[in-house]
């Protein structure tokens, strides 16, 4: 009788501790598809399951409440995983909680609703974030100027801006592409949209959009920007009410001495920058380091900084990777001059070789923003007309992982930060 009772107890305990969590490793050796792993976590949150992000543990691994559907998705999407017992998960969490370890377990609560700011007719491979969200199978909505001005951003927790121009200078493609049919058409489309929305100039309409996005962040939204959306956004805010556009862009001359009228107190990240007046130059200002760089492609890397996982959880989440050394890549805005970054902004990744920041983060009001230099992490020097990047060839890309860190961190349970 006693033996039967012990057997029943053993069976009961075995059933309660076995297969309680799906463990998704994220280190170099243990994960074969880092990018799709983020999609698995998003899928779990979307379906009401609990998850934890294990910061600085096994490359930033995930623990997900065990569910047959999640396991099935891991198999379908080619994501490495293990089924571990509750006892094993508790050992992992206890080890992480040790004060001697720079690790932390962050609870992920709800899948953030995502918006990508982009013209509706833009090809998806023009935007690294659109590509990686699609590859990771993370759903998103495309919004543009009419949506932003119509306050539809209030429906979203996370907003992405990519290769955009908020100054009304049409991406400063005038020098090289002013006779190209696509440039002429884009200019016509932008002017028609501005008129439809009640603005006399594209620059005025784009400034209004930039201010709506600013208000969205101040109100508690999360904004992630890459390439020219980073500096052109700040320039548009700083030049609000000042005509910085030459005649070929808006039909009349720019204001005399407009540089002296720039208000740096209005920007998110940058200060004391000089605008570039020559309209044929493919550059907005002195913020970007592209023309100042003297780095060979073979040695072009930037380093991710290390933060306290227990105290500085947001920057730690944003820098989770299976390597601290990330391959560099270029764009219209490749990187940021360290001297022109406000002291309130945190540098997450930089290159000490030439004093450039590649990846920065800050707060504005109740919200947060992250600026990431470059156009496509796996296309070193993306040019107009280049073929799209096939992410099936880069499933472990550290550069793309940084984008997905930003997608996922708004899901984290909020904790007061030290910095």
Backbone torsions as a table, in degrees:
resi	resn	phi	psi	omega
1	UNK	NA	-46.9	-179.2
2	UNK	-62.3	-39.4	179.4
3	UNK	-63.9	-39.1	179.3
4	UNK	-63.6	-42.2	179.6
5	UNK	-62.7	-44.4	178.8
6	UNK	-61.7	-39.5	179.3
7	UNK	-63.4	-44.0	179.1
8	UNK	-63.5	-40.2	178.2
9	UNK	-63.2	-42.7	179.9
10	UNK	-62.5	-44.1	179.5
11	UNK	-62.3	-42.5	-179.2
12	UNK	-62.5	-46.9	-179.4
13	UNK	-65.2	-38.5	179.9
14	UNK	-62.9	-41.0	-179.4
15	UNK	-69.1	-29.9	-177.3
16	UNK	-82.8	-25.1	-177.5
17	UNK	-101.9	-8.3	-175.2
18	UNK	-93.1	136.4	173.1
19	UNK	59.9	48.9	-178.3
20	UNK	-93.0	-25.4	-177.5
21	UNK	-136.9	150.2	168.8
22	UNK	-98.7	121.4	-178.1
23	UNK	-102.0	122.7	-179.4
24	UNK	-112.3	102.6	179.6
25	UNK	-70.6	155.0	-178.9
26	UNK	-134.4	16.1	177.7
27	UNK	-80.7	170.8	-178.2
28	UNK	-61.7	-42.4	-173.7
29	UNK	-83.6	-25.2	-170.1
30	UNK	-103.0	-10.0	-179.2
31	UNK	-121.5	128.2	-179.2
32	UNK	-94.7	-14.8	176.3
33	UNK	-144.3	85.7	-178.3
34	UNK	-61.7	-39.0	-172.9
35	UNK	-68.4	-45.2	179.4
36	UNK	-70.6	-19.9	177.5
37	UNK	-61.4	-37.2	178.0
38	UNK	-63.5	-37.2	177.6
39	UNK	-64.1	-34.6	176.7
40	UNK	-63.6	-44.9	179.8
41	UNK	-63.9	-44.0	179.1
42	UNK	-60.9	-43.1	178.8
43	UNK	-59.9	-42.1	179.2
44	UNK	-63.5	-46.8	179.6
45	UNK	-63.6	-38.9	-179.8
46	UNK	-61.8	-28.5	-179.0
47	UNK	-99.5	17.8	171.9
48	UNK	80.0	13.9	179.3
49	UNK	-88.5	158.4	178.7
50	UNK	-90.2	149.8	178.4
51	UNK	-149.3	155.7	174.4
52	UNK	-130.0	141.6	175.9
53	UNK	-102.4	117.8	-175.9
54	UNK	-93.3	90.9	-173.3
55	UNK	-67.7	131.1	179.9
56	UNK	63.5	17.4	177.8
57	UNK	-116.0	119.0	178.0
58	UNK	53.1	44.6	177.4
59	UNK	77.3	14.3	-177.4
60	UNK	89.3	51.6	-174.8
61	UNK	-70.2	169.6	178.9
62	UNK	-125.7	143.7	171.3
63	UNK	-114.2	123.6	-178.6
64	UNK	-122.2	138.1	176.3
65	UNK	-52.9	130.9	-173.7
66	UNK	-64.8	133.9	-179.8
67	UNK	-157.3	137.5	-177.0
68	UNK	-59.8	-36.5	-179.2
69	UNK	-65.5	-37.6	179.5
70	UNK	-67.7	-44.1	178.8
71	UNK	-60.3	-40.7	179.0
72	UNK	-63.6	-42.3	179.2
73	UNK	-64.8	-38.4	177.1
74	UNK	-59.0	-42.3	180.0
75	UNK	-67.0	-44.9	-178.6
76	UNK	-64.0	-41.4	-174.2
77	UNK	-88.1	-4.3	177.5
78	UNK	75.4	32.5	-179.8
79	UNK	-97.2	130.1	178.1
80	UNK	-69.4	136.6	-179.4
81	UNK	-156.4	166.9	173.6
82	UNK	-138.0	147.8	169.8
83	UNK	-93.1	121.1	-179.6
84	UNK	-123.2	154.2	-178.6
85	UNK	-75.7	164.5	176.3
86	UNK	-61.6	-38.8	179.5
87	UNK	-62.1	-42.0	179.4
88	UNK	-66.0	-41.4	179.9
89	UNK	-64.5	-37.3	178.7
90	UNK	-66.4	-36.6	175.8
91	UNK	-62.9	-42.4	177.9
92	UNK	-61.5	-47.0	-177.6
93	UNK	-66.4	-36.9	177.6
94	UNK	-65.5	-40.6	177.8
95	UNK	-64.1	-41.8	179.4
96	UNK	-63.5	-35.3	-176.5
97	UNK	-73.1	-10.0	-179.6
98	UNK	-59.3	130.5	179.8
99	UNK	-59.9	-21.0	-177.7
100	UNK	-81.2	-7.9	-177.1
101	UNK	-110.7	134.3	177.5
102	UNK	-83.7	66.6	-177.9
103	UNK	-140.1	160.2	177.3
104	UNK	-159.4	149.1	174.7
105	UNK	-106.0	116.4	-177.9
106	UNK	-107.1	128.6	178.5
107	UNK	-76.4	130.6	174.9
108	UNK	-101.8	125.8	-168.7
109	UNK	-102.9	-47.4	-171.7
110	UNK	-146.0	137.2	178.0
111	UNK	-68.0	119.7	-179.5
112	UNK	-68.4	144.0	176.1
113	UNK	-82.4	130.1	-166.9
114	UNK	-113.2	136.0	173.7
115	UNK	-122.1	137.4	174.6
116	UNK	-113.4	120.6	179.2
117	UNK	-81.0	115.6	-177.1
118	UNK	-164.6	145.2	172.2
119	UNK	-58.6	142.0	-174.7
120	UNK	-63.3	-26.3	-177.0
121	UNK	-95.6	9.5	-177.3
122	UNK	-77.5	138.7	178.3
123	UNK	-69.2	137.3	-175.0
124	UNK	-61.5	-26.9	-178.8
125	UNK	-79.0	0.4	173.6
126	UNK	-79.7	-3.5	-171.9
127	UNK	-137.9	112.6	-177.5
128	UNK	-60.7	-35.0	-178.4
129	UNK	-70.1	-43.7	176.4
130	UNK	-57.8	-42.2	-179.5
131	UNK	-63.8	-46.0	-174.6
132	UNK	-75.3	-31.6	174.5
133	UNK	-64.2	-42.5	178.4
134	UNK	-64.1	-44.9	-179.5
135	UNK	-63.2	-41.8	-179.0
136	UNK	-78.8	-5.4	-179.8
137	UNK	63.3	42.6	175.4
138	UNK	-103.6	120.0	-175.1
139	UNK	-71.1	147.9	178.3
140	UNK	-152.5	159.8	174.3
141	UNK	-111.4	145.4	175.3
142	UNK	-94.0	128.6	177.0
143	UNK	-125.0	155.9	176.7
144	UNK	-141.7	-164.4	-168.7
145	UNK	-55.0	-45.0	-179.0
146	UNK	-63.4	-36.5	177.8
147	UNK	-68.0	-44.2	-178.4
148	UNK	-63.1	-47.5	-178.9
149	UNK	-69.0	-20.3	176.6
150	UNK	-90.0	13.0	175.7
151	UNK	65.4	24.0	179.1
152	UNK	-75.1	-11.4	176.9
153	UNK	-63.5	-21.3	179.5
154	UNK	-63.0	-15.1	-179.9
155	UNK	-83.7	-6.8	-171.6
156	UNK	-123.2	149.8	174.9
157	UNK	-93.2	-21.0	-170.8
158	UNK	-139.1	132.4	-178.9
159	UNK	-128.1	135.1	177.0
160	UNK	-115.9	137.4	173.7
161	UNK	-122.8	137.3	-178.2
162	UNK	-121.0	-121.8	-175.7
163	UNK	-78.4	77.9	-176.1
164	UNK	-119.6	163.6	175.8
165	UNK	-130.7	108.8	-179.6
166	UNK	-92.8	6.9	-178.5
167	UNK	-96.3	-8.9	-178.3
168	UNK	81.6	21.9	-179.4
169	UNK	-108.7	18.4	174.2
170	UNK	52.9	44.5	176.8
171	UNK	71.0	7.6	-176.6
172	UNK	52.6	38.0	175.1
173	UNK	-85.9	0.5	-172.9
174	UNK	-55.7	-43.7	-175.7
175	UNK	-59.6	-43.2	-173.9
176	UNK	-99.8	-25.2	-168.9
177	UNK	-129.6	17.2	-174.5
178	UNK	-63.1	-21.5	177.9
179	UNK	-98.2	-1.9	-179.8
180	UNK	-72.2	135.1	-178.9
181	UNK	-54.4	-39.7	-178.4
182	UNK	-66.2	-35.8	178.7
183	UNK	-67.3	-45.2	179.7
184	UNK	-60.6	-42.1	-179.8
185	UNK	-67.9	-42.5	179.1
186	UNK	-61.8	-38.7	178.7
187	UNK	-64.7	-44.0	177.5
188	UNK	-61.2	-44.9	-179.1
189	UNK	-62.6	-42.1	-179.0
190	UNK	-65.5	-40.8	179.5
191	UNK	-66.9	-39.0	179.1
192	UNK	-65.7	-40.8	179.8
193	UNK	-66.8	-42.5	178.7
194	UNK	-59.5	-44.0	179.7
195	UNK	-64.0	-43.1	178.9
196	UNK	-59.5	-36.4	-178.0
197	UNK	-86.0	-0.2	173.4
198	UNK	96.0	22.5	-178.4
199	UNK	-117.2	144.5	179.6
200	UNK	-78.3	-28.2	-177.6
201	UNK	-131.1	150.3	175.2
202	UNK	-63.2	-38.5	-179.8
203	UNK	-61.1	-37.7	179.1
204	UNK	-69.4	-40.8	179.6
205	UNK	-66.3	-42.6	179.9
206	UNK	-67.0	-35.2	176.8
207	UNK	-63.7	-38.6	177.9
208	UNK	-65.1	-38.7	177.4
209	UNK	-64.7	-45.0	179.2
210	UNK	-58.6	-40.1	-179.2
211	UNK	-70.6	-33.5	175.3
212	UNK	-65.4	-41.2	178.0
213	UNK	-65.9	-41.0	175.0
214	UNK	-55.6	-46.7	-179.1
215	UNK	-65.3	-35.4	176.9
216	UNK	-60.3	-44.8	178.9
217	UNK	-67.2	-46.9	-180.0
218	UNK	-57.2	-34.2	-179.8
219	UNK	-77.9	-5.6	176.3
220	UNK	125.2	4.8	-179.9
221	UNK	-80.5	163.2	176.0
222	UNK	-109.8	126.3	-179.3
223	UNK	-119.5	131.8	176.7
224	UNK	-122.6	127.2	-178.3
225	UNK	-129.4	145.7	176.6
226	UNK	-128.8	162.4	172.7
227	UNK	52.8	-134.9	-171.7
228	UNK	-73.6	-11.0	176.2
229	UNK	-66.9	-21.9	-177.9
230	UNK	-70.5	-62.1	-175.9
231	UNK	-77.3	-34.9	-179.7
232	UNK	-66.1	-30.6	177.1
233	UNK	-65.3	-49.8	179.8
234	UNK	-65.3	-37.4	178.4
235	UNK	-63.4	-42.8	179.5
236	UNK	-61.0	-39.5	178.4
237	UNK	-67.9	-43.6	-177.4
238	UNK	-69.3	-28.3	-177.1
239	UNK	-100.4	17.0	-179.3
240	UNK	-56.4	123.7	-179.8
241	UNK	85.3	0.7	-180.0
242	UNK	-116.1	130.0	179.6
243	UNK	-84.1	104.8	179.5
244	UNK	-104.8	1.7	-176.4
245	UNK	-91.9	136.5	176.1
246	UNK	-79.9	171.5	-171.8
247	UNK	-58.6	-35.7	-178.4
248	UNK	-68.1	-13.5	178.9
249	UNK	-96.8	-41.3	-174.7
250	UNK	-131.7	7.4	173.4
251	UNK	89.4	-4.6	176.5
252	UNK	-145.7	163.7	-177.3
253	UNK	-67.7	158.2	173.6
254	UNK	-72.1	165.0	178.1
255	UNK	-69.8	141.1	175.1
256	UNK	-62.6	142.0	176.3
257	UNK	53.2	39.5	-177.1
258	UNK	-65.8	-23.5	179.8
259	UNK	-58.5	-37.9	-177.8
260	UNK	-70.7	-12.0	-177.7
261	UNK	-99.6	0.1	-179.6
262	UNK	-71.8	130.9	-177.1
263	UNK	-107.6	100.7	-176.4
264	UNK	-72.8	-12.9	177.9
265	UNK	-70.0	-15.7	-177.1
266	UNK	-88.7	-10.7	-174.7
267	UNK	-80.7	163.6	174.8
268	UNK	-83.9	-47.7	-167.1
269	UNK	-124.2	-28.7	-166.8
270	UNK	-114.2	155.5	-177.9
271	UNK	-141.5	158.1	168.7
272	UNK	52.6	28.0	-179.9
273	UNK	-85.9	155.5	178.3
274	UNK	-104.6	127.5	176.0
275	UNK	-76.5	148.0	179.3
276	UNK	-95.3	119.7	-173.3
277	UNK	-80.0	-33.0	-175.0
278	UNK	-64.6	115.1	-175.2
279	UNK	-70.8	-14.1	179.3
280	UNK	-89.3	-3.8	178.9
281	UNK	-85.5	129.3	-178.2
282	UNK	-82.4	63.5	-177.2
283	UNK	-165.5	145.5	-178.8
284	UNK	-91.9	-42.3	-171.4
285	UNK	-161.1	-175.0	178.7
286	UNK	-79.3	-1.9	179.3
287	UNK	-61.0	-47.2	-174.2
288	UNK	-74.3	144.6	-178.6
289	UNK	-98.3	1.3	-172.1
290	UNK	-50.6	-50.2	-176.0
291	UNK	-80.5	-11.3	179.6
292	UNK	-95.8	-8.3	-173.0
293	UNK	-75.5	144.7	174.9
294	UNK	-134.4	57.8	-176.6
295	UNK	-123.0	132.9	176.4
296	UNK	-76.6	150.5	-180.0
297	UNK	-55.6	-39.5	-176.0
298	UNK	-66.7	-25.0	-177.7
299	UNK	-113.0	13.0	-176.7
300	UNK	-85.8	95.6	177.5
301	UNK	-136.0	156.7	170.9
302	UNK	-128.7	156.9	-174.0
303	UNK	-107.5	133.8	175.0
304	UNK	-82.1	134.2	179.9
305	UNK	-79.7	156.6	178.9
306	UNK	-104.2	134.7	-179.3
307	UNK	-122.5	167.2	177.9
308	UNK	-76.6	112.8	-177.4
309	UNK	-63.3	-31.9	-176.8
310	UNK	-81.2	-25.8	-177.1
311	UNK	-109.9	-37.4	-176.4
312	UNK	-113.5	69.8	-171.2
313	UNK	-68.8	-38.7	-177.5
314	UNK	-62.7	-54.1	178.3
315	UNK	-62.8	-29.7	177.2
316	UNK	-67.6	-41.9	176.4
317	UNK	-61.6	-42.5	-175.4
318	UNK	-69.5	-18.9	-178.8
319	UNK	-108.8	13.3	177.6
320	UNK	-64.5	129.0	-179.7
321	UNK	-163.1	169.1	176.3
322	UNK	-96.2	9.9	174.0
323	UNK	-156.8	146.0	177.1
324	UNK	-87.2	-15.3	-177.6
325	UNK	-105.3	114.3	-174.9
326	UNK	-110.7	135.4	179.9
327	UNK	-64.0	131.5	-179.6
328	UNK	-74.7	163.4	176.5
329	UNK	-157.6	154.4	-172.4
330	UNK	-103.4	173.4	177.9
331	UNK	-171.1	-178.4	174.2
332	UNK	-58.8	-42.4	169.1
333	UNK	-111.6	104.8	-174.9
334	UNK	-85.3	-43.2	-174.8
335	UNK	-161.4	175.5	-171.9
336	UNK	-120.5	136.1	177.8
337	UNK	-67.0	119.5	-176.2
338	UNK	-56.1	-33.2	-176.4
339	UNK	-68.7	-18.5	-175.8
340	UNK	-104.5	12.0	178.5
341	UNK	-98.6	132.8	-179.1
342	UNK	-62.8	149.0	-177.1
343	UNK	-67.2	-19.8	180.0
344	UNK	-80.5	-7.6	-177.0
345	UNK	-97.2	136.6	-176.9
346	UNK	-92.0	129.3	175.7
347	UNK	-88.7	119.1	-177.9
348	UNK	-94.3	-27.8	-179.9
349	UNK	-151.9	135.8	-177.5
350	UNK	-152.4	171.3	175.4
351	UNK	-122.8	115.5	-178.6
352	UNK	-73.5	-17.6	-177.8
353	UNK	-54.9	-43.6	-177.6
354	UNK	-130.9	20.2	174.1
355	UNK	66.3	35.7	-179.6
356	UNK	-110.6	145.2	172.6
357	UNK	-101.6	138.0	-178.8
358	UNK	-107.1	-22.4	-166.8
359	UNK	-151.1	113.4	-173.7
360	UNK	-132.6	160.3	-174.6
361	UNK	-148.6	145.5	178.2
362	UNK	-157.9	176.5	177.6
363	UNK	-114.9	150.5	176.4
364	UNK	-144.5	111.6	-175.5
365	UNK	62.4	-127.6	179.1
366	UNK	-90.1	-5.5	-175.6
367	UNK	-108.0	-175.3	-178.3
368	UNK	-138.4	156.8	177.1
369	UNK	-139.0	151.2	174.6
370	UNK	-133.4	131.6	176.3
371	UNK	-113.3	130.2	-176.0
372	UNK	-127.1	115.1	-177.3
373	UNK	-73.8	149.5	178.4
374	UNK	101.1	165.9	-173.7
375	UNK	-102.3	-47.0	-176.3
376	UNK	-145.7	114.8	-175.2
377	UNK	-58.2	-18.7	179.7
378	UNK	-117.6	17.0	174.6
379	UNK	-132.6	98.2	-167.1
380	UNK	-54.4	-44.2	-177.1
381	UNK	-136.7	73.4	-176.7
382	UNK	-62.9	129.6	178.8
383	UNK	-119.2	159.4	177.4
384	UNK	-56.6	127.1	178.4
385	UNK	91.5	-6.5	177.6
386	UNK	-65.5	149.2	178.7
387	UNK	-66.0	158.9	-178.8
388	UNK	-70.1	156.4	174.2
389	UNK	-79.4	131.8	177.1
390	UNK	-93.9	105.6	-175.3
391	UNK	-70.7	-14.9	172.7
392	UNK	-61.1	-23.0	178.4
393	UNK	-87.2	-9.1	-176.4
394	UNK	-135.3	50.3	-174.3
395	UNK	-69.7	-12.4	-179.7
396	UNK	-114.0	20.6	-175.0
397	UNK	-59.7	116.9	176.6
398	UNK	-64.3	-36.2	-180.0
399	UNK	-63.1	-39.9	176.9
400	UNK	-74.6	-29.1	176.4
401	UNK	-59.2	-37.7	-178.7
402	UNK	-61.4	-37.1	176.6
403	UNK	-61.7	-46.4	-176.1
404	UNK	-71.7	-25.9	171.0
405	UNK	-58.0	-42.2	-179.7
406	UNK	-67.1	-34.4	178.4
407	UNK	-65.4	-38.0	-171.8
408	UNK	-89.4	-27.8	-171.2
409	UNK	-64.0	-27.2	176.3
410	UNK	-64.5	-14.4	177.9
411	UNK	-77.2	-12.2	-174.3
412	UNK	-71.5	144.0	174.1
413	UNK	-64.1	128.8	-172.9
414	UNK	-71.1	137.5	177.6
415	UNK	-138.6	139.5	-179.8
416	UNK	-58.9	131.3	-177.9
417	UNK	-92.0	152.3	177.9
418	UNK	-77.6	-37.2	-178.2
419	UNK	-115.7	NA	NA
